[in-house]
Structure formats: C-alpha cells, structure tokens
Amino acid sequence: MIIERPSAARGTVKAGWLDSRHTFSFGHYHDPEWMGFGPLRVINEDRVAPGGGFPPHRHANMEILSYVLSGALSHKDSSSGGEGGVIHPGDLQWMSAGHGIEHSEFNASTTLPVHFLQIWLQPDRVNAAPAYAQRTFEPSDRRGRWALLASPDGDAGSIAIRQQAWLRGALLAAGEEVEFACEPSRRYWVHVARGTVTVDGRVLQAGDALGFVEEDGPHRLRDTGDDIADVLLFDLPV
C-alpha cells in the first residue's frame, strides 16, 4: 500500500515570526488520521523570521532531528551545559531528549529567514540520558545517490540514533535517478524537501510525501524539475 500525503493537506500554523507546515498532528493541529507513521511522529517544515525562534522548552523521550534548508539555526540545550551551536544547510543535528531536556532554537540571523525541517522519532528505549550530536554532510556525497544521514549504529559516518531506523538523503539534478528497495516487514517514508520528482511516475513537489506499507521490491525516484531536488528517505520499523 502506498499512502499519499500532499503538501497542501498538511496542517498550517502562522504566528507572525513563524510559518509552519505539519505533516503529522502537532500542537494545535490535530488530525486523528495523521498521528504519525510508525515511530516517525513529526515532520514540521518551519520558516522563522529574522530574530524569531522558540524560547527554552522541555522534551522527553523523543529523538529530534533538525535539517536546515536555507539560512542558519541557532540551538542551545541543557545537555551541553547551556552551550550550543549553529546549524547550516548540509548539517544534521540530533538531540535525544531522553529522561528530559530543555532546549531553545532561534534564527541565527537578524536579517535573513531560516527554513528548516524538524523531525521527531519515538525512541526504542525510554528515560535514557539526554544526548546531542551534529554532522555536516557534503553535497557532493549526496549528488545523484543516497547518503546515510542517521542510523542505529552510526554507520558510514552517520549520526547514531536511538531507534531501529535509517535516514538517507539524496540531492538530484534534472534527470537524475535513484532507487530504493522496500521490504514488507518495514515501513518507508519519502519526503520531498525541495524540488520536483516522480516516484514510479507519481509527481511529488516540495512538501509532498509518500508512505510505503507492506510494499516489496524496488521503486525509482527521478528529478523532473529544473532545480536540485532534496529528498529524504526514512526506513522504519512497523
């Protein structure tokens, strides 16, 4: 079964400095049909105005990934003694909230907006110690092919996360293709962060997504737009 999640059907939140699109139920947006996809609980596409951001707040027992598309995102959390860093395009940041953590996120610029994805996965263990990591993935490593960004064991330079899930990313120029194989015992979620692609002939634009449940065999993903497509593939337990 293939599940379609069009960008236009996502939840919308606008709050002056914030323009957000929610793939799954989150905050004031609640849809009982879209509570998550396996352990994948949140994909929020956020645009934060210069000087805007999320003040300190708490999370527990959630794997939180931040993926910047443009601009820069400043982050601080209590696991690093109040220190933090800045996330740029090409970076992936992981924060495991564990038994409880406080963090904040702000646009690092006073003049330019920041556009990023915040992704939550439920962990495969609870009440672990909070943890944090950040990696830079060179665009050349993802051009025309999948690169492993996150995995349970930190394989191939990826970030090790606390879930039996793999996150891959690809950057495709016009006409470039990649394939991914499905196993019926797993779930897969394809999210188009930027650009226009087809998946086995289905047209997907930025913000669109497909879920694969009990699917078998290979699927072909092709860039059919004029710009670079940025695509994320989640390989998830049922």
N, C-alpha and C positions, 0 to 999 in steps of 0.2 A: 504494500500500500504506500502511495506517495501522497503526502499532505502538503497542500499549498498554503503559504502564509504571505499574502501580498502586503507590500509596504503600506498601501493606503488603508488597510484594515487594522493597522496597529493602533494601540492607544496613544493619545496625544496629551501632552502636558506643556502648557506655556505659562511662565511665571516671570515675565519681564526679562531677567537676565538669562533664563533657561528656556530652550526649545527642545523638547524630548519626545522620542517615539519609543513605545514599549511593545516589544514583540510578544511578551507574556504579561500576565497580571502583575501589577506592581504599584504600591502606594495607593493613590486614589483611583487608579484604573483597575477595575476588577471585571474579569470575564471568566466564568467557571469553565468554559471550553478551552481556555488558554492559560492554564496554571503552570505550564512547563512542558518539557519534553524529556522524559526520563529524568536524570539528575540535572539537566540543563534547566535552570529556573528563571534566569533573567538575561535578556539582551536589550539593553537600553542604548539607543543612539542619542547622544546628548550634544547639543550646541550651547556653549556657555559664553556669554558676552564678556568683553574685557572687564576685569575687576570682579567678575561674579564667581560664585562657587558654593560648595557645600561646606558649612561650618562643621566643627567636630561633632561626630555622632558615633554610636556604637553598633557593632555587628557581632554575631556569634555563630559558630558552626556553619560557615559558608566559605567557599573558595571564590575569591573575587579577582577577576582579570580585567585590566584596563588596557585598551588598544587605541592609540591616538591616530587619527586620520589626517588632521592638519592642526597647526598651532602647537601649543605646549601646555601640559597639565602639571600643576604643582601638587605634590602629595606629601602628607605627614601622617604618621601613625604612632601609637603608643608602644609598639613592639621595638621601635628603634630609639627609644628614649626621647621622643619628640622630634627627632631629626627626620628628614625626608629627602625628596629628590624631585626632579623634573622629568616627565615622560614626553618624548618626542615621537613623530612619525617613524615607524620601524621598530619602536620599542614595545615590549610586552611586560606589564607589571603584574605580579601575583601577590595577593595578600590573603593568607589563610587566617580567618578570624578566630578559629579555634574556640577556646573557652570564653573568649571575649576580648575585643579590641576597640579602641577609639581611633578614628582617623578623620582627616579632612581633605578635600580636593578643591582647588581653585585654579582658575585660568592663570597661567604664569605670566600673561601679558596684560598690560594696561591699554593696549591699542588694538590688538587683534583677537578675534574669537578663537576658541578651541573646539574642535569637533572630534568626538571620541565615542567608542563603544565601551560600555561597562557590562561585563558578563559574570553571572553568578552560576556556580555549580554546587549542588549539595555534596558534602564530603562523604567519603566511605568510612569515616570514623568521627566520633564526636568528642568535644572537650579536650582536644589536643592543645599543645602550646601554640600560641599565635606565631606566624612566620611570614617572611617577606622576601621577595626576590624580583629582580628586574634584568631583562636581557635586551640587547639590540640585535635585530635580525636584518642583515644587509639585503637591500632589494635584489641584488644580483643572485642571492641564494634562493629567491622565490620566483624569479622571472621564468615563466613557462614551465614551472614544475611545483610540486608540493614541497614545502619545507615544514619540518616538525617544530611546532612552537611550544607545546606543552604535552607532558606525558606522565604516567605514574612513576617512572624511574629516571626521568631527566635524560632520556636517550638522545644522542646526536646533538648535544648542546642545548636541548630544550629545557624549559622550566619544569621541575618536578612538582606535580600537584597531588593532592590527597583525594584522588578519585581514579577509578579504572577507566579513564577517558583520555583520548588523544585529540589534540587540536592541531590542525595543519592549515597553512595559508599558502596561497598562490597569487602572483601578480602576472596577469596575462595581457599581452598586446593584441591588437586586432588580428584575428585569425588564429591565434594560438590556442592549443587544446591541452587539457589534462584529463585523465581518467581517475575514477575511484571505484573500488570494488566493495560491494555490500555482502555481509553475511547475515542470514536470517536471525541469528542469535544476538545481533547487535542492532542499535539504532544509529541513524546518521542524520545530521542536520547541516544543510548548506545555506550559508548566509552571504548575500552579496553586499559587501560594504561599500563598494564603488563600482561604477561602470555598468555595462550591459553584457549578459552572457546568455547562452542557451544550455540547458541540461537535457540531453536527449530530445532536442527540438523545442522544449518549453522555454519561452523567453522570460528572463529574470532581470530586473533592473535594481538599482541601488535600494537597499532596504527590503527587497523580496527575499523569501526563504522557501526551502523545500525540506520536508521531513520524510525519512525513509524508514518504514517499519516492516519487518519480515520480508525484506527485499533480498534478492540474490543476484549475483553477477555484476558485471561492470556497467558503469554509466559514464558518458562522455560530456565534458563541460567545455564550452568553446566561447571565446570572446567574440562577440558580434558587433561591438560598438567601435567608436573612433578613439576612445581613450583607454588608458590602462584600467583593467578590471582588478579589483582587490576582493578575493573570495576566501571565506573561512569554512573549513570542514570539520565538524565535530563527530567523532567516533565514540559512541556512548554505550554503556550497559543498558539493558532493558529495565 
